């Protein structure tokens, strides 16, 4: 992926996160509740991922 595309994608993700955070706070969602949801989502994604395949593919 070319560097400018990567930087635009990174900026879009950061902007989307900022908009989501501002909207949730303006609606009245507590910061602790958002943090808990984010931590649970990260844990689910972590444990749902297939894992590190470096042992199965040592040449990579």
NORMO-V981404 format. One record per residue. N is the residue number from 0. RES is the residue in three letters. NEAR is the number of other C-alpha atoms within 8 Angstrom. Layout:
BEGIN
N&RES&NEAR + N&RES&NEAR
END
This chain:
BEGIN
0&UNK&4 + 1&UNK&5 + 2&UNK&6 + 3&UNK&6 + 4&UNK&8 + 5&UNK&9 + 6&UNK&8 + 7&UNK&8 + 8&UNK&8 + 9&UNK&8 + 10&UNK&8 + 11&UNK&8 + 12&UNK&8 + 13&UNK&8 + 14&UNK&8 + 15&UNK&8 + 16&UNK&8 + 17&UNK&8 + 18&UNK&8 + 19&UNK&8 + 20&UNK&8 + 21&UNK&8 + 22&UNK&8 + 23&UNK&9 + 24&UNK&10 + 25&UNK&7 + 26&UNK&6 + 27&UNK&6 + 28&UNK&9 + 29&UNK&7 + 30&UNK&7 + 31&UNK&6 + 32&UNK&8 + 33&UNK&9 + 34&UNK&8 + 35&UNK&8 + 36&UNK&8 + 37&UNK&8 + 38&UNK&8 + 39&UNK&8 + 40&UNK&8 + 41&UNK&8 + 42&UNK&8 + 43&UNK&8 + 44&UNK&8 + 45&UNK&7 + 46&UNK&7 + 47&UNK&6 + 48&UNK&6 + 49&UNK&5 + 50&UNK&4 + 51&UNK&5 + 52&UNK&6 + 53&UNK&7 + 54&UNK&6 + 55&UNK&5 + 56&UNK&7 + 57&UNK&6 + 58&UNK&3 + 59&UNK&4
END
